[in-house]
Amino acid sequence: MRETDARELADHLDEEADDLEHRSDEVAQHTKDAAQEWAQKRSDPKVPGAPPEDDDDDDSDDDDGEGDDAAAEGDEEGVETAKDAADEEADSAEDGDAPEFWRAEDKAAWRAVPAELRPVLKKYEQQRVEFANEKAREAAVARQQAQEEVKKYADTVTQAAAWWRQAGPALQQAFADKWSQVNWTELAEKNPGEWARLNQMRQDEAALLTEANRRGQADMQVAQRQAQQRFQEAKQAEHAKLAAKAPEYFGPDKAATTYKDLGDFLFAKGIPADRINQIYEAPIIEMALSAMRFEQAQKKASPVLRSSEGTVASGAANTTARATPTRVAPGPARRTGNQASEAARQVGERFRKSGGNSIADAAELIRLNGL
């Protein structure tokens, strides 16, 4: 099965599903229109066979003065009428409300549908839904089969391309070596018949080899396009992970700048440009970002570190020059000098002892020195 056939089948199934959904909406609209039309007819006394929803009371109420027998008979009829109304209400409750998936305006129209028509309408509505669901399941199964066929074809093309990429040059070389051993000029002079037979054989093999090469090249082109498509899909998925995890670097307005800076950083480290363009995995990009930020922090912290080391050396020289120790008065110790400079010196000392591996100390140095 060709890739185009499978894709055309999938597109055809999608069109059938859309058409089925459209027809389902049309049936629902026809149902709504029929309910509204019936409600209008019931409200019009001129329409025969469409009585209003609330019938007039029984005529027995007008014959109150005909005697006790008539009154008793009227009471019995009233009891029967109430019983019939209760049965009708129970039947209506059994029929239930409008289908849950109907829209609010459609559910409002449902109340206008006569009670005797609701079971029929509900039955056909249920059949319509079951039919639509069945067709949707069939379309889903067919679409899945088409996708599997496309994948199977893609795998076959990839395997064929890989085989020709490996075997094609060997076959061409074998063909050239085979017929290079024949002295065609001498053979034509001594045995023209043999020359004609071998020459025809060589032409047939050359034609087969040419066709095989054409198909192999076509398979390799298709395989290359498929690999590029898979690469782009995987790249988009990994970049989406980075955007969700670190939007301050990979958000919509930051991603282009961050990826450019990362590319320049890796290229400066000696990584070839074509290899950089193939990097899309989120963990590797995160590692590269951490390395770039660490190096940037080191560069910003280097002048501060040299300044703090100079302060330490100067203090040590002064201490050595003093021969007489200074008397320390009792009481709480007081720190002389600029406290910010002292804090910067301590952080710089920690940063130096860590070998420049502490990003936190580098950031603290930058903050204390206002860089």
C-alpha positions in Angstrom: 0.0 0.0 0.0 1.4 3.4 -1.0 1.7 6.2 1.5 -0.5 8.5 -0.6 -3.3 5.8 -0.7 -3.2 5.4 3.1 -3.3 9.2 3.6 -6.2 9.5 1.1 -8.1 6.8 3.0 -7.6 8.6 6.3 -8.8 11.9 4.7 -11.8 10.2 3.2 -12.7 8.7 6.6 -12.4 12.2 8.2 -14.7 13.6 5.6 -17.3 10.8 6.3 -17.1 11.5 10.0 -17.7 15.2 9.4 -20.6 14.5 7.1 -22.1 12.1 9.7 -21.9 14.8 12.3 -23.5 17.3 10.0 -26.4 14.9 9.3 -26.8 14.3 13.0 -27.1 18.0 13.6 -29.7 18.3 10.8 -31.8 15.5 12.4 -31.7 17.3 15.8 -32.8 20.5 14.1 -35.7 18.8 12.3 -36.8 17.3 15.7 -36.7 20.8 17.2 -38.7 22.3 14.4 -41.3 19.5 14.5 -41.7 20.1 18.3 -42.2 23.8 17.8 -44.7 23.3 14.9 -46.7 20.9 17.0 -46.8 23.3 19.9 -48.1 26.1 17.6 -50.8 23.8 16.3 -51.9 22.9 19.7 -52.3 26.5 20.7 -54.4 27.2 17.6 -58.0 25.9 18.2 -58.7 26.2 14.4 -56.4 23.3 13.7 -58.3 20.0 13.7 -56.8 17.1 15.7 -54.6 19.3 17.7 -56.4 20.1 21.0 -54.9 22.5 23.5 -52.9 21.1 26.3 -55.4 22.0 29.0 -58.9 20.7 28.2 -62.0 22.3 29.6 -63.4 20.9 32.8 -66.1 18.2 32.6 -69.6 19.4 31.9 -70.7 17.7 35.1 -69.9 20.9 37.0 -72.8 22.7 35.2 -75.4 20.1 36.4 -75.0 20.6 40.2 -78.7 21.0 40.7 -79.8 17.8 39.0 -79.8 15.8 42.3 -77.6 13.8 44.5 -77.2 11.0 42.0 -75.8 13.3 39.4 -73.5 14.8 42.1 -72.3 11.4 43.1 -71.7 10.5 39.5 -69.7 13.7 39.0 -67.6 12.9 42.1 -66.8 9.5 40.7 -65.8 11.0 37.3 -63.7 13.6 39.1 -61.8 10.8 40.9 -61.3 8.9 37.6 -60.0 12.1 36.0 -57.6 12.8 38.8 -56.4 9.2 38.5 -55.9 9.5 34.8 -53.9 12.7 35.2 -51.7 11.0 37.8 -51.1 8.1 35.4 -50.3 10.5 32.6 -47.8 12.4 34.9 -46.2 9.1 35.9 -45.9 8.1 32.3 -44.3 11.5 31.5 -41.9 11.1 34.4 -41.0 7.6 33.1 -40.3 9.1 29.7 -37.9 11.4 31.4 -36.6 14.8 30.4 -34.9 15.7 27.1 -31.6 13.9 26.2 -28.8 15.3 28.3 -26.6 16.1 25.3 -29.2 18.5 23.9 -28.6 22.2 24.0 -30.6 24.4 26.4 -32.8 25.8 23.7 -33.5 22.3 22.4 -34.5 21.1 25.9 -36.9 24.0 26.1 -38.6 22.8 22.9 -38.8 19.3 24.4 -41.4 20.6 26.9 -43.7 21.5 24.0 -43.6 18.0 22.5 -46.9 16.1 23.3 -46.5 13.4 25.9 -47.7 10.7 23.5 -45.0 11.7 21.0 -42.1 11.8 23.4 -41.5 8.0 23.5 -41.3 7.8 19.7 -39.1 10.9 19.5 -36.8 9.5 22.2 -36.6 6.1 20.5 -35.5 7.6 17.2 -33.2 10.0 18.9 -31.5 7.1 20.7 -31.2 5.2 17.4 -29.7 8.3 15.8 -27.1 8.6 18.5 -26.2 4.9 18.4 -25.9 5.1 14.6 -23.6 8.1 14.9 -21.5 6.5 17.6 -21.2 3.3 15.6 -20.1 5.2 12.5 -17.6 7.2 14.6 -16.1 3.9 15.9 -15.9 2.5 12.4 -14.2 5.7 11.2 -11.7 5.6 14.2 -10.9 1.9 13.5 -10.4 2.6 9.8 -8.3 5.6 10.6 -6.1 3.6 12.9 -5.7 0.9 10.3 -4.7 3.6 7.7 -2.1 5.0 10.1 -0.7 1.6 10.7 -0.5 1.0 6.9 1.3 4.4 6.6 3.7 3.5 9.3 4.3 0.0 7.8 5.0 1.6 4.4 7.3 4.1 6.0 9.3 1.4 7.8 9.5 -0.6 4.5 10.8 2.5 2.7 13.3 3.2 5.4 14.6 -0.4 5.3 14.8 -0.4 1.5 16.7 2.9 1.5 19.1 1.6 4.1 19.7 -1.6 2.1 20.4 0.3 -1.1 22.6 2.8 0.6 24.8 -0.1 1.7 24.4 -2.6 -1.2 24.0 -0.2 -4.2 27.7 0.8 -4.5 28.8 -2.8 -4.1 26.4 -4.0 -6.9 27.6 -1.2 -9.2 31.2 -2.1 -8.5 30.6 -5.8 -9.1 28.9 -5.0 -12.4 31.9 -2.9 -13.5 34.4 -5.5 -12.5 32.5 -8.4 -14.2 32.4 -6.8 -17.6 35.8 -5.1 -17.5 37.4 -8.5 -17.8 36.0 -9.0 -21.3 38.1 -7.9 -24.3 35.2 -6.7 -26.4 37.3 -5.8 -29.5 39.0 -9.1 -29.7 35.8 -11.0 -29.0 34.0 -9.1 -31.8 36.7 -10.1 -34.3 37.0 -13.8 -33.3 33.4 -14.7 -32.3 30.8 -12.1 -33.3 28.0 -14.4 -32.0 29.4 -14.6 -28.5 30.1 -10.9 -28.5 26.4 -10.3 -29.4 25.2 -12.6 -26.6 27.4 -11.2 -23.9 26.7 -7.6 -25.0 23.0 -8.2 -24.7 23.5 -9.7 -21.3 25.5 -6.7 -20.2 22.8 -4.3 -21.5 20.1 -6.2 -19.6 22.1 -6.2 -16.4 22.9 -2.5 -16.8 19.1 -1.7 -17.3 18.2 -3.7 -14.1 21.0 -1.9 -12.2 19.8 1.5 -13.5 16.2 0.8 -12.4 17.3 -0.5 -9.0 19.4 2.6 -8.5 16.4 4.8 -9.5 14.2 3.1 -6.9 16.9 3.2 -4.3 17.5 6.9 -4.7 13.7 7.5 -4.6 13.5 5.4 -1.4 16.3 7.3 0.2 14.7 10.7 -0.6 11.4 9.5 0.9 13.2 8.1 4.0 15.1 11.4 4.4 11.8 13.4 4.3 10.2 11.1 6.8 13.3 11.3 9.1 13.2 15.1 8.8 9.5 15.1 9.7 10.0 12.9 12.7 12.9 15.1 13.8 10.8 18.3 13.6 8.0 16.6 15.6 10.4 15.5 18.3 12.1 18.9 18.3 8.8 20.7 18.8 7.8 18.3 21.6 11.1 18.8 23.5 11.0 22.6 23.0 7.4 22.6 24.4 8.8 20.9 27.5 11.5 23.6 27.9 8.9 26.4 27.4 6.8 24.9 30.2 9.7 24.3 32.5 11.7 27.5 32.0 9.5 30.2 30.4 12.0 32.9 31.5 14.4 31.4 28.9 12.3 29.5 26.5 9.0 31.4 26.5 7.5 32.7 23.2 9.4 36.1 23.5 12.7 34.6 24.9 13.2 31.3 23.0 14.8 32.7 19.8 17.4 34.7 21.8 18.2 31.9 24.1 18.7 29.3 21.4 20.9 31.8 19.4 23.0 32.4 22.5 23.3 28.7 23.2 24.4 28.0 19.6 27.1 30.7 19.8 28.3 29.3 23.1 28.5 25.7 21.9 30.2 26.8 18.6 32.8 28.8 20.6 33.5 25.5 22.5 34.4 23.8 19.2 31.2 21.9 18.5 30.5 21.9 14.7 27.5 23.9 13.5 25.8 20.9 11.9 26.0 19.0 15.2 24.5 21.9 17.1 21.6 22.0 14.7 20.8 18.4 15.5 20.6 19.0 19.3 16.9 19.1 20.4 16.7 17.0 23.5 15.5 19.0 26.5 18.0 17.5 29.1 21.0 18.3 26.8 19.8 21.9 26.2 19.3 22.4 29.9 22.9 21.2 30.6 24.2 23.6 27.9 22.2 26.5 29.4 23.6 25.7 32.9 27.1 25.7 31.5 26.6 29.0 29.7 25.1 30.7 32.7 28.0 29.4 34.9 30.6 30.7 32.6 28.8 34.1 32.4 28.8 34.2 36.2 32.5 33.4 36.4 33.3 36.2 34.0 31.3 38.7 36.0 32.8 37.5 39.2 36.5 37.5 38.1 37.1 41.3 38.7 35.4 41.1 42.1 37.5 38.0 43.1 40.7 39.7 42.1 39.7 42.8 44.1 38.9 40.8 47.2 42.2 38.8 46.9 44.1 42.1 46.7 42.3 43.3 49.9 43.3 40.1 51.7 47.0 40.4 50.6 47.1 44.1 51.7 45.7 43.2 55.1 48.2 40.4 55.6 51.1 42.7 54.8 49.9 45.3 57.3 49.5 42.6 59.9 53.1 41.4 59.4 54.5 44.9 59.6 53.0 45.5 63.1 55.4 44.0 65.6 53.5 45.0 68.7 50.2 43.3 69.2 47.2 45.7 69.7 45.5 45.5 73.1 41.9 44.3 72.8 39.5 46.0 75.3 37.0 43.8 77.0 33.4 43.9 75.6 31.7 43.1 72.3 33.9 43.0 69.3 33.5 45.7 66.8 34.1 45.3 63.1 35.9 48.2 61.5 35.9 49.2 57.9 33.2 48.7 55.3 31.0 45.8 56.2 30.0 45.3 52.6 33.6 45.0 51.6 34.2 42.4 54.4 31.2 40.4 53.2 32.5 40.5 49.6 35.9 39.4 50.8 34.4 36.4 52.7 32.2 35.4 49.7 35.2 35.8 47.4 37.3 33.6 49.6 34.6 30.9 49.5 34.3 31.2 45.8 38.1 30.8 45.4 38.2 27.8 47.6 35.4 26.1 45.6 37.5 26.5 42.5 34.9 28.7 41.0 32.2 26.0 40.9 29.7 27.8 43.2 27.1 29.7 41.1 25.5 30.9 44.4 28.7 32.5 45.6 29.3 34.1 42.2 25.8 35.6 42.2 26.3 36.9 45.7 29.6 38.5 44.7 27.8 40.2 41.8 25.1 41.5 44.1 27.5 42.8 46.8 29.6 44.7 44.2 26.6 46.1 42.3 27.6 44.5 39.0 
